[in-house]
Amino acid sequence: MIVVMQQGASRTEIEEVEELLREMGFQTHPIYGVERTVIGAIGDKRDGHYEVILNIPGVERIVPILKPYKLVAREVKPETSVIHVGNVAVGGPGLVVMAGPCAVESELQLLTTARLVKQGGGNILRGGAFKPRTSPYSFQGLEEEGLKYLAQAREVTGLPFVTEVVDTRDVELVARYADILQIGARNMQNFRLLKEVGEARRPVLLKRGLAATVEEWLMAAEYVAAAGNRDVILCERGIRTYDNGLRNTLDVSAVPMVKELSHLPVIVDPSHATGNYRMVPPLALASVAAGADGLMIEVHPEPARALCDGPQSLNPERFADLMVQVSRVARAVGRAYRSPRMKVAKQGRGQTG
């Protein structure tokens, strides 16, 4: 249930409500809004609870939460959550672009890509140091060495970075370096791992599972939130369907659906959804038009030489071109984003006009 405090309720009154709720066996999760505070109370409701709570000074009303996910439901927080990663705000009015290679392959490869991503208009660098692969014989990542390269790239470019954590034993290590901890599709329902990243106090990017329903996806996010971390970013990356024309099927409809059900920001990864670089631009644009808060794009200086997912990676020129198109669609749907190329083009027109 949600305990809605009266406008202007004091911190003492809020703390007294929390204390009573905990005595009743509830877990409490206060959310401080601009005008009023609400307290998410998770636990079993018993007869008489509502009446007791409603009589506490400062309480305005109680709203039951009917959905199985409580903390991530929009009933708890009507406005979309904004996750701050350095100077980047995910879920705010601006569109966020996370871009980079599928895997960190070398210091030179990553630094080159990071510079190109920034030049092309990326806000956050992505790159895998730990790479869970379908085949045990495929490249598995550079692990801590890769994390060090990512930290170096952040130092050089100023871009915060997101990278995947695949094992509970590695959460502390990855959190020591990364700005955002990514939970991949294969681990979406690895509940022990979700609890661990929930305790790590780093923003979490949670990808949708290969065959997960929207409710299962939100329940996975609930695990992270229930462990104490509300900075969760959802990522739609395609699901497994009957069609085998592409790597996966991008569920664009999930974007507005999730935004209606949850206050968490939602981004889209069209690279993994398609497995084909030619399909990435149209689906990226469709995702922005559908209301996505951001994109995750795979970029590699030489996709043909990539050790991981080269066929779905954009080269730097294609990435920069896509960001110009993204700028136009973002502007059309009221999102703030402008690629560096559009700025140059505007300056050029002003000088010659």
Secondary structure by P-SEA (a helix, b strand, c coil): cbbbbcccccaaaaaaaaaaaaaabbbbbbbbcccbbbbbbbcccccaaaaaaaacccccbbbbbccccccccccccccbbbbbcccccccccbbbbbbbbcccccaaaaaaaaaaaaaacccbbbbbccccccccccccccaaaaaaaaaaaaaaccccbbbbbccccaaaaaaacccbbbbccccccaaaaaaaaaacccbbbbbbcccccaaaaaaaaaaaaaacccbbbbbbccccccccccccccccaaaaaaaaaccbbbbbccccccccccaaaaaaaaaaaacccbbbbbbbcccccccccccccccaaaaaaaaaaaaaaaaaabbbbbcaaaaaaaaaaaaac
